Amino acid sequence: MKILVQGLVIASALVATPAMAQTVTYACQYVDNGGFRWKNGSWNLERFIKDQPFILTAVDGSLVPPDPSDATTSHPLFFAQCRPNIKAAVDLDENDELVFTKVQSCDNGRGAALLFNFDNLTGAVSSIHGAAGARNGSYKDSVNVAPFVCDKMR
């Protein structure tokens, strides 16, 4: 009887113990940065300086924005909210069939967004809020996209 009670106690403890969250950290760097700058009343195609490398963190397979008190405003997930992961077509195989992979998008609700491919460790950051400026305004913020690549940190 004593062994049965001990077995039940151990089994109960195992069921009640939550699984440990799996945290993965990625070191990312921009490959390029380009877009449009508003100048003299029109959009002009331009290449921009690449921003500094950054870190992405995923918990249980989903990106987690940094705490705003810990992050700098230059972090691509600053004040972002991330959507659930989806399977998205990202390539064609040798038979010209779509290849689907796990991607996640995050945005700050004000025109800045990040898209990340968990399988290829690639993505892009974009900023489009400048396009919503006054039609004939003298100033509009730049519109840009910056692709990046990441490596899993050990």
C-alpha positions in Angstrom: 0.0 0.0 0.0 2.8 2.4 0.9 4.4 1.9 -2.6 1.0 2.5 -4.3 0.6 5.8 -2.4 4.2 6.9 -3.2 3.6 6.1 -6.9 0.4 8.1 -6.9 2.2 11.1 -5.2 5.0 11.0 -7.8 2.6 10.6 -10.7 0.5 13.6 -9.4 3.6 15.7 -9.1 4.6 14.9 -12.7 1.1 15.8 -14.1 0.9 19.0 -12.0 4.4 20.2 -13.0 4.2 22.6 -16.0 6.5 21.9 -18.9 9.5 24.1 -19.1 9.2 26.8 -21.8 11.7 26.4 -24.6 13.5 29.6 -25.3 15.6 30.2 -28.4 17.7 33.3 -29.1 18.6 34.4 -32.6 21.5 36.8 -33.5 20.3 38.8 -36.5 21.9 41.2 -38.9 20.6 43.3 -41.8 21.6 42.3 -45.3 20.4 45.6 -47.0 18.1 48.5 -46.5 16.3 50.4 -49.2 13.1 52.2 -50.0 11.8 55.7 -50.8 12.6 59.1 -49.4 10.3 62.1 -49.9 12.2 64.9 -51.6 10.9 67.9 -53.5 7.4 66.7 -53.6 8.0 63.1 -54.9 9.2 59.8 -53.7 12.8 58.9 -54.7 14.2 55.4 -54.6 17.2 55.3 -52.2 19.5 52.9 -50.4 19.7 53.5 -46.6 22.4 52.7 -44.1 21.9 49.3 -42.4 20.8 49.4 -38.8 22.8 47.6 -36.1 22.5 43.8 -35.5 19.8 42.8 -33.1 18.5 39.8 -31.1 15.2 38.0 -31.5 13.8 35.7 -28.8 11.3 33.0 -29.3 9.5 31.1 -26.5 7.8 27.8 -27.4 8.2 28.7 -31.1 6.8 32.2 -31.1 8.6 35.5 -31.1 8.5 37.6 -27.9 8.9 41.3 -28.2 11.3 42.8 -25.6 10.0 44.5 -22.6 9.8 48.2 -23.6 11.7 49.2 -20.5 14.6 46.9 -21.5 14.7 47.6 -25.3 15.9 50.5 -27.3 13.5 52.2 -29.7 15.7 50.9 -32.6 14.8 47.2 -31.8 12.6 46.0 -34.6 10.0 44.6 -32.1 9.9 47.7 -29.9 6.2 48.0 -28.9 5.2 45.3 -31.4 2.5 42.7 -31.1 3.1 39.3 -32.7 0.5 37.3 -34.6 0.2 33.5 -34.3 2.6 31.6 -36.6 1.3 30.6 -40.0 2.4 28.4 -42.9 3.3 30.6 -45.8 4.5 29.9 -49.3 8.1 31.0 -49.5 9.7 29.2 -52.4 9.2 26.7 -55.2 10.6 23.2 -55.3 12.2 21.4 -58.2 8.7 20.6 -59.6 7.5 24.3 -59.3 5.3 23.3 -56.4 4.9 25.8 -53.5 7.1 25.2 -50.5 5.4 26.2 -47.2 7.2 27.1 -44.0 6.6 28.5 -40.6 6.6 32.3 -40.5 5.5 34.9 -37.9 4.6 38.6 -38.3 4.7 41.3 -35.7 3.8 44.9 -36.0 3.6 48.0 -33.8 0.2 49.2 -35.2 1.9 52.4 -36.6 3.4 51.1 -39.9 6.4 49.2 -38.7 6.4 45.4 -39.1 8.7 42.4 -39.0 8.3 39.0 -40.7 10.4 36.1 -39.6 10.9 32.6 -41.2 11.7 30.1 -38.5 12.9 27.4 -40.9 15.2 29.5 -43.0 16.1 32.1 -40.2 15.5 34.9 -42.6 13.1 37.9 -42.5 12.5 41.6 -43.1 11.7 44.7 -41.2 9.6 47.3 -43.0 8.4 50.8 -42.1 5.6 52.4 -44.2 4.0 55.0 -41.9 5.7 57.8 -44.0 3.4 56.9 -46.9 0.4 58.1 -44.9 1.7 61.7 -44.7 -0.1 64.6 -46.2 -0.5 64.2 -50.0 1.5 67.4 -50.8 3.3 67.7 -47.5 6.8 69.2 -47.3 7.9 66.3 -45.1 7.2 62.5 -45.0 9.1 59.9 -43.2 11.0 57.4 -45.4 9.3 54.2 -46.5 11.7 51.3 -46.3 12.3 47.5 -46.1 15.4 45.8 -44.7 15.9 42.1 -45.2 17.9 40.3 -42.5 19.4 36.8 -41.7 19.8 35.2 -38.3 21.8 32.5 -36.6 20.7 30.5 -33.6 22.7 31.4 -30.5 24.0 28.5 -28.5 
